[in-house]
Amino acid sequence: MSEVSSDEREDVQKKTFTKWINAQFSKFGKQHIENLFSDLQDGRRLLDLLEGLTGQKLPKEKGSTRVHALNNVNKALRVLQKNNVSGDLDRVWIPRDSMPNV
Protein backbone atom coordinates (compact mmCIF):
# COMPACT_ATOMS: atom_id res chain seq x y z
CA MET A 1 0.00 0.00 0.00
CA SER A 2 1.42 3.39 -0.96
CA GLU A 3 1.82 6.22 1.45
CA VAL A 4 -0.37 9.27 0.94
CA SER A 5 1.64 12.46 1.03
CA SER A 6 0.82 15.25 3.43
CA ASP A 7 -0.09 17.54 0.51
CA GLU A 8 -2.48 14.95 -0.94
CA ARG A 9 -4.13 14.45 2.44
CA GLU A 10 -4.52 18.23 2.84
CA ASP A 11 -6.07 18.51 -0.64
CA VAL A 12 -8.58 15.76 0.16
CA GLN A 13 -9.48 17.44 3.45
CA LYS A 14 -9.95 20.84 1.73
CA LYS A 15 -12.18 19.33 -0.96
CA THR A 16 -14.20 17.34 1.56
CA PHE A 17 -14.77 20.30 3.87
CA THR A 18 -15.57 22.60 0.93
CA LYS A 19 -18.18 20.12 -0.30
CA TRP A 20 -19.67 19.84 3.21
CA ILE A 21 -19.89 23.64 3.58
CA ASN A 22 -21.50 23.93 0.14
CA ALA A 23 -24.02 21.22 1.05
CA GLN A 24 -24.93 23.27 4.14
CA PHE A 25 -25.14 26.49 2.12
CA SER A 26 -27.46 24.74 -0.36
CA LYS A 27 -29.82 23.96 2.53
CA PHE A 28 -29.78 27.61 3.65
CA GLY A 29 -29.99 29.14 0.17
CA LYS A 30 -26.51 30.70 0.41
CA GLN A 31 -23.99 31.10 -2.39
CA HIS A 32 -21.38 28.31 -2.55
CA ILE A 33 -17.71 28.82 -1.80
CA GLU A 34 -14.94 28.01 -4.28
CA ASN A 35 -11.80 28.30 -2.17
CA LEU A 36 -11.97 27.18 1.46
CA PHE A 37 -9.29 29.57 2.70
CA SER A 38 -9.88 32.73 0.72
CA ASP A 39 -13.69 32.55 0.94
CA LEU A 40 -13.68 32.13 4.73
CA GLN A 41 -10.75 34.38 5.62
CA ASP A 42 -12.73 37.54 6.45
CA GLY A 43 -15.13 35.59 8.69
CA ARG A 44 -18.34 36.68 6.94
CA ARG A 45 -18.99 33.39 5.15
CA LEU A 46 -18.01 31.52 8.32
CA LEU A 47 -20.68 33.47 10.18
CA ASP A 48 -23.15 32.67 7.36
CA LEU A 49 -22.42 28.98 7.92
CA LEU A 50 -22.89 29.29 11.68
CA GLU A 51 -26.16 31.22 11.17
CA GLY A 52 -27.52 28.30 9.17
CA LEU A 53 -26.30 25.69 11.63
CA THR A 54 -27.50 27.49 14.78
CA GLY A 55 -30.57 29.28 13.43
CA GLN A 56 -29.33 32.52 15.04
CA LYS A 57 -28.87 35.82 13.22
CA LEU A 58 -25.21 36.76 13.60
CA PRO A 59 -24.22 40.35 12.80
CA LYS A 60 -21.16 40.73 10.59
CA GLU A 61 -18.71 43.58 10.26
CA LYS A 62 -18.90 44.79 6.68
CA GLY A 63 -15.53 46.50 6.38
CA SER A 64 -12.60 44.93 4.59
CA THR A 65 -9.72 45.70 6.94
CA ARG A 66 -7.78 43.16 8.97
CA VAL A 67 -9.56 44.41 12.10
CA HIS A 68 -13.00 43.70 10.59
CA ALA A 69 -11.89 40.22 9.53
CA LEU A 70 -10.44 39.43 12.97
CA ASN A 71 -13.61 40.66 14.68
CA ASN A 72 -15.76 38.42 12.46
CA VAL A 73 -13.57 35.37 13.04
CA ASN A 74 -13.50 36.09 16.78
CA LYS A 75 -17.31 36.33 16.76
CA ALA A 76 -17.46 32.93 15.02
CA LEU A 77 -15.15 31.40 17.64
CA ARG A 78 -17.35 32.79 20.44
CA VAL A 79 -20.43 31.23 18.79
CA LEU A 80 -18.64 27.88 18.66
CA GLN A 81 -17.67 28.14 22.34
CA LYS A 82 -21.20 29.18 23.32
CA ASN A 83 -22.56 26.12 21.51
CA ASN A 84 -20.10 23.80 23.27
CA VAL A 85 -18.09 22.86 20.20
CA SER A 86 -15.14 20.95 21.56
CA GLY A 87 -11.59 21.87 20.70
CA ASP A 88 -8.92 24.14 22.02
CA LEU A 89 -10.27 27.40 20.59
CA ASP A 90 -7.76 29.43 22.61
CA ARG A 91 -5.01 27.98 20.41
CA VAL A 92 -6.60 29.00 17.12
CA TRP A 93 -4.58 31.58 15.22
CA ILE A 94 -4.72 33.10 11.79
CA PRO A 95 -1.47 33.24 9.84
CA ARG A 96 -0.64 36.82 8.91
CA ASP A 97 -0.17 35.88 5.25
CA SER A 98 -3.74 34.51 4.99
CA MET A 99 -5.38 37.81 5.93
CA PRO A 100 -6.64 40.29 3.34
CA ASN A 101 -4.13 42.91 2.25
CA VAL A 102 -6.11 46.11 2.76
Backbone as JSON Lines, residues from 0, in Angstrom:
{"i":0,"aa":"M","n":[0.84,-1.18,0.0],"ca":[0.0,0.0,0.0],"c":[0.89,1.25,0.0]}
{"i":1,"aa":"S","n":[0.59,2.19,-0.86],"ca":[1.42,3.39,-0.96],"c":[1.04,4.41,0.09]}
{"i":2,"aa":"E","n":[2.05,5.17,0.46],"ca":[1.82,6.22,1.45],"c":[1.2,7.44,0.77]}
{"i":3,"aa":"V","n":[0.24,8.05,1.45],"ca":[-0.37,9.27,0.94],"c":[0.44,10.44,1.48]}
{"i":4,"aa":"S","n":[0.84,11.33,0.59],"ca":[1.64,12.46,1.03],"c":[0.8,13.43,1.85]}
{"i":5,"aa":"S","n":[1.49,14.24,2.61],"ca":[0.82,15.25,3.43],"c":[0.02,16.22,2.57]}
{"i":6,"aa":"D","n":[0.59,16.62,1.42],"ca":[-0.09,17.54,0.51],"c":[-1.36,16.93,-0.05]}
{"i":7,"aa":"E","n":[-1.29,15.64,-0.41],"ca":[-2.48,14.95,-0.94],"c":[-3.57,14.86,0.12]}
{"i":8,"aa":"R","n":[-3.17,14.55,1.33],"ca":[-4.13,14.45,2.44],"c":[-4.79,15.81,2.68]}
{"i":9,"aa":"E","n":[-3.98,16.88,2.64],"ca":[-4.52,18.23,2.84],"c":[-5.5,18.59,1.73]}
{"i":10,"aa":"D","n":[-5.17,18.23,0.49],"ca":[-6.07,18.51,-0.64],"c":[-7.4,17.79,-0.48]}
{"i":11,"aa":"V","n":[-7.35,16.54,-0.05],"ca":[-8.58,15.76,0.16],"c":[-9.41,16.39,1.27]}
{"i":12,"aa":"Q","n":[-8.76,16.81,2.35],"ca":[-9.48,17.44,3.45],"c":[-10.12,18.76,3.01]}
{"i":13,"aa":"K","n":[-9.4,19.57,2.23],"ca":[-9.95,20.84,1.73],"c":[-11.18,20.59,0.86]}
{"i":14,"aa":"K","n":[-11.05,19.64,-0.07],"ca":[-12.18,19.33,-0.96],"c":[-13.37,18.8,-0.19]}
{"i":15,"aa":"T","n":[-13.11,17.92,0.77],"ca":[-14.2,17.34,1.56],"c":[-14.91,18.41,2.37]}
{"i":16,"aa":"F","n":[-14.16,19.27,3.04],"ca":[-14.77,20.3,3.87],"c":[-15.49,21.33,3.01]}
{"i":17,"aa":"T","n":[-14.91,21.66,1.85],"ca":[-15.57,22.6,0.93],"c":[-16.91,22.04,0.47]}
{"i":18,"aa":"K","n":[-16.93,20.76,0.12],"ca":[-18.18,20.12,-0.3],"c":[-19.2,20.11,0.83]}
{"i":19,"aa":"W","n":[-18.74,19.86,2.06],"ca":[-19.67,19.84,3.21],"c":[-20.26,21.24,3.43]}
{"i":20,"aa":"I","n":[-19.41,22.26,3.4],"ca":[-19.89,23.64,3.58],"c":[-20.9,23.98,2.49]}
{"i":21,"aa":"N","n":[-20.59,23.63,1.24],"ca":[-21.5,23.93,0.14],"c":[-22.81,23.18,0.27]}
{"i":22,"aa":"A","n":[-22.78,21.96,0.8],"ca":[-24.02,21.22,1.05],"c":[-24.86,21.96,2.09]}
{"i":23,"aa":"Q","n":[-24.21,22.5,3.12],"ca":[-24.93,23.27,4.14],"c":[-25.5,24.54,3.54]}
{"i":24,"aa":"F","n":[-24.69,25.26,2.75],"ca":[-25.14,26.49,2.12],"c":[-26.32,26.23,1.18]}
{"i":25,"aa":"S","n":[-26.33,25.09,0.51],"ca":[-27.46,24.74,-0.36],"c":[-28.74,24.65,0.45]}
{"i":26,"aa":"K","n":[-28.65,24.08,1.65],"ca":[-29.82,23.96,2.53],"c":[-30.33,25.32,2.96]}
{"i":27,"aa":"F","n":[-29.42,26.29,3.14],"ca":[-29.78,27.61,3.65],"c":[-30.0,28.63,2.54]}
{"i":28,"aa":"G","n":[-29.82,28.22,1.3],"ca":[-29.99,29.14,0.17],"c":[-28.87,30.16,0.05]}
{"i":29,"aa":"K","n":[-27.68,29.8,0.49],"ca":[-26.51,30.7,0.41],"c":[-25.65,30.34,-0.78]}
{"i":30,"aa":"Q","n":[-24.89,31.31,-1.28],"ca":[-23.99,31.1,-2.39],"c":[-22.84,30.17,-1.97]}
{"i":31,"aa":"H","n":[-22.46,29.26,-2.85],"ca":[-21.38,28.31,-2.55],"c":[-20.03,29.0,-2.49]}
{"i":32,"aa":"I","n":[-19.08,28.34,-1.83],"ca":[-17.71,28.82,-1.8],"c":[-16.91,28.06,-2.84]}
{"i":33,"aa":"E","n":[-15.83,28.65,-3.3],"ca":[-14.94,28.01,-4.28],"c":[-13.63,27.61,-3.61]}
{"i":34,"aa":"N","n":[-13.08,28.52,-2.81],"ca":[-11.8,28.3,-2.17],"c":[-11.99,28.38,-0.66]}
{"i":35,"aa":"L","n":[-11.74,27.28,0.02],"ca":[-11.97,27.18,1.46],"c":[-11.29,28.31,2.22]}
{"i":36,"aa":"F","n":[-10.03,28.58,1.92],"ca":[-9.29,29.57,2.7],"c":[-9.65,31.0,2.34]}
{"i":37,"aa":"S","n":[-9.63,31.34,1.07],"ca":[-9.88,32.73,0.72],"c":[-11.34,33.13,0.96]}
{"i":38,"aa":"D","n":[-12.27,32.21,0.77],"ca":[-13.69,32.55,0.94],"c":[-14.09,32.67,2.41]}
{"i":39,"aa":"L","n":[-13.33,32.05,3.3],"ca":[-13.68,32.13,4.73],"c":[-12.79,33.09,5.5]}
{"i":40,"aa":"Q","n":[-11.76,33.64,4.87],"ca":[-10.75,34.38,5.62],"c":[-11.24,35.65,6.3]}
{"i":41,"aa":"D","n":[-12.27,36.31,5.78],"ca":[-12.73,37.54,6.45],"c":[-13.81,37.25,7.5]}
{"i":42,"aa":"G","n":[-14.19,35.99,7.65],"ca":[-15.13,35.59,8.69],"c":[-16.6,35.73,8.34]}
{"i":43,"aa":"R","n":[-16.92,36.47,7.28],"ca":[-18.34,36.68,6.94],"c":[-19.02,35.39,6.5]}
{"i":44,"aa":"R","n":[-18.38,34.64,5.62],"ca":[-18.99,33.39,5.15],"c":[-19.01,32.35,6.26]}
{"i":45,"aa":"L","n":[-18.02,32.4,7.15],"ca":[-18.01,31.52,8.32],"c":[-19.21,31.82,9.21]}
{"i":46,"aa":"L","n":[-19.5,33.09,9.4],"ca":[-20.68,33.47,10.18],"c":[-21.97,33.08,9.45]}
{"i":47,"aa":"D","n":[-21.99,33.15,8.12],"ca":[-23.15,32.67,7.36],"c":[-23.39,31.18,7.65]}
{"i":48,"aa":"L","n":[-22.31,30.41,7.65],"ca":[-22.42,28.98,7.92],"c":[-22.97,28.74,9.33]}
{"i":49,"aa":"L","n":[-22.44,29.46,10.3],"ca":[-22.89,29.29,11.68],"c":[-24.33,29.76,11.86]}
{"i":50,"aa":"E","n":[-24.75,30.79,11.13],"ca":[-26.16,31.22,11.17],"c":[-27.07,30.07,10.75]}
{"i":51,"aa":"G","n":[-26.7,29.41,9.66],"ca":[-27.52,28.3,9.17],"c":[-27.53,27.13,10.12]}
{"i":52,"aa":"L","n":[-26.39,26.84,10.73],"ca":[-26.3,25.69,11.63],"c":[-26.98,25.94,12.97]}
{"i":53,"aa":"T","n":[-26.93,27.2,13.45],"ca":[-27.5,27.49,14.78],"c":[-28.9,28.08,14.72]}
{"i":54,"aa":"G","n":[-29.27,28.62,13.54],"ca":[-30.57,29.28,13.43],"c":[-30.59,30.67,14.05]}
{"i":55,"aa":"Q","n":[-29.44,31.19,14.44],"ca":[-29.33,32.52,15.04],"c":[-28.87,33.52,13.98]}
{"i":56,"aa":"K","n":[-29.36,34.74,14.08],"ca":[-28.87,35.82,13.22],"c":[-27.59,36.35,13.85]}
{"i":57,"aa":"L","n":[-26.5,36.33,13.08],"ca":[-25.21,36.76,13.6],"c":[-24.75,37.99,12.82]}
{"i":58,"aa":"P","n":[-24.65,39.13,13.49],"ca":[-24.22,40.35,12.8],"c":[-22.77,40.23,12.34]}
{"i":59,"aa":"K","n":[-22.5,40.79,11.17],"ca":[-21.16,40.73,10.59],"c":[-20.63,42.15,10.38]}
{"i":60,"aa":"E","n":[-19.35,42.3,10.6],"ca":[-18.71,43.58,10.26],"c":[-18.51,43.61,8.76]}
{"i":61,"aa":"K","n":[-18.89,44.71,8.14],"ca":[-18.9,44.79,6.68],"c":[-17.61,45.35,6.09]}
{"i":62,"aa":"G","n":[-16.77,45.93,6.9],"ca":[-15.53,46.5,6.38],"c":[-14.59,45.44,5.86]}
{"i":63,"aa":"S","n":[-13.53,45.88,5.2],"ca":[-12.6,44.93,4.59],"c":[-11.18,45.04,5.16]}
{"i":64,"aa":"T","n":[-11.05,45.6,6.33],"ca":[-9.72,45.7,6.94],"c":[-9.44,44.45,7.76]}
{"i":65,"aa":"R","n":[-8.2,44.28,8.12],"ca":[-7.78,43.16,8.97],"c":[-8.57,43.15,10.28]}
{"i":66,"aa":"V","n":[-8.82,44.31,10.84],"ca":[-9.56,44.41,12.1],"c":[-10.98,43.86,11.93]}
{"i":67,"aa":"H","n":[-11.66,44.21,10.83],"ca":[-13.0,43.7,10.59],"c":[-12.98,42.18,10.47]}
{"i":68,"aa":"A","n":[-12.0,41.67,9.72],"ca":[-11.89,40.22,9.53],"c":[-11.65,39.51,10.86]}
{"i":69,"aa":"L","n":[-10.73,40.04,11.66],"ca":[-10.44,39.43,12.97],"c":[-11.66,39.48,13.88]}
{"i":70,"aa":"N","n":[-12.41,40.57,13.86],"ca":[-13.61,40.66,14.68],"c":[-14.65,39.63,14.25]}
{"i":71,"aa":"N","n":[-14.82,39.42,12.94],"ca":[-15.76,38.42,12.46],"c":[-15.34,37.01,12.85]}
{"i":72,"aa":"V","n":[-14.06,36.7,12.68],"ca":[-13.57,35.37,13.04],"c":[-13.68,35.16,14.54]}
{"i":73,"aa":"N","n":[-13.37,36.19,15.32],"ca":[-13.5,36.09,16.78],"c":[-14.96,35.84,17.17]}
{"i":74,"aa":"K","n":[-15.88,36.53,16.5],"ca":[-17.31,36.33,16.76],"c":[-17.7,34.88,16.47]}
{"i":75,"aa":"A","n":[-17.17,34.33,15.37],"ca":[-17.46,32.93,15.02],"c":[-16.92,31.98,16.09]}
{"i":76,"aa":"L","n":[-15.72,32.24,16.58],"ca":[-15.15,31.4,17.64],"c":[-15.98,31.47,18.92]}
{"i":77,"aa":"R","n":[-16.49,32.66,19.25],"ca":[-17.35,32.79,20.44],"c":[-18.65,32.0,20.27]}
{"i":78,"aa":"V","n":[-19.22,32.0,19.06],"ca":[-20.43,31.23,18.79],"c":[-20.15,29.75,18.98]}
{"i":79,"aa":"L","n":[-19.01,29.29,18.49],"ca":[-18.64,27.88,18.66],"c":[-18.48,27.53,20.14]}
{"i":80,"aa":"Q","n":[-17.82,28.39,20.91],"ca":[-17.67,28.14,22.34],"c":[-19.02,28.13,23.04]}
{"i":81,"aa":"K","n":[-19.87,29.08,22.7],"ca":[-21.2,29.18,23.32],"c":[-22.03,27.93,23.04]}
{"i":82,"aa":"N","n":[-21.81,27.31,21.89],"ca":[-22.56,26.12,21.51],"c":[-21.81,24.83,21.84]}
{"i":83,"aa":"N","n":[-20.83,24.95,22.73],"ca":[-20.1,23.8,23.27],"c":[-19.42,22.94,22.2]}
{"i":84,"aa":"V","n":[-18.87,23.6,21.18],"ca":[-18.09,22.86,20.2],"c":[-16.74,22.59,20.84]}
{"i":85,"aa":"S","n":[-16.37,21.3,20.87],"ca":[-15.14,20.95,21.56],"c":[-13.93,21.32,20.71]}
{"i":86,"aa":"G","n":[-12.84,21.48,21.37],"ca":[-11.59,21.87,20.7],"c":[-10.93,22.95,21.52]}
{"i":87,"aa":"D","n":[-9.68,23.14,21.29],"ca":[-8.92,24.14,22.02],"c":[-8.97,25.44,21.24]}
{"i":88,"aa":"L","n":[-10.08,26.18,21.37],"ca":[-10.27,27.4,20.59],"c":[-9.32,28.51,21.0]}
{"i":89,"aa":"D","n":[-8.72,28.41,22.2],"ca":[-7.76,29.43,22.61],"c":[-6.46,29.31,21.81]}
{"i":90,"aa":"R","n":[-6.23,28.18,21.16],"ca":[-5.01,27.98,20.41],"c":[-5.19,28.27,18.93]}
{"i":91,"aa":"V","n":[-6.37,28.71,18.53],"ca":[-6.6,29.0,17.12],"c":[-5.92,30.32,16.78]}
{"i":92,"aa":"W","n":[-5.22,30.34,15.67],"ca":[-4.58,31.58,15.22],"c":[-4.73,31.66,13.72]}
{"i":93,"aa":"I","n":[-4.6,32.85,13.22],"ca":[-4.72,33.1,11.79],"c":[-3.37,33.56,11.29]}
{"i":94,"aa":"P","n":[-2.77,32.8,10.37],"ca":[-1.47,33.24,9.84],"c":[-1.59,34.61,9.18]}
{"i":95,"aa":"R","n":[-0.64,35.46,9.43],"ca":[-0.64,36.82,8.91],"c":[-0.76,36.83,7.38]}
{"i":96,"aa":"D","n":[-0.14,35.87,6.7],"ca":[-0.17,35.88,5.25],"c":[-1.5,35.41,4.67]}
{"i":97,"aa":"S","n":[-2.43,34.93,5.51],"ca":[-3.74,34.51,4.99],"c":[-4.79,35.6,5.13]}
{"i":98,"aa":"M","n":[-4.43,36.72,5.73],"ca":[-5.38,37.81,5.93],"c":[-5.4,38.71,4.71]}
{"i":99,"aa":"P","n":[-6.55,39.38,4.5],"ca":[-6.64,40.29,3.34],"c":[-5.63,41.42,3.43]}
{"i":100,"aa":"N","n":[-5.08,41.78,2.31],"ca":[-4.13,42.91,2.25],"c":[-4.9,44.17,1.93]}
{"i":101,"aa":"V","n":[-5.34,44.88,2.97],"ca":[-6.11,46.11,2.76],"c":[-5.43,47.23,3.51]}
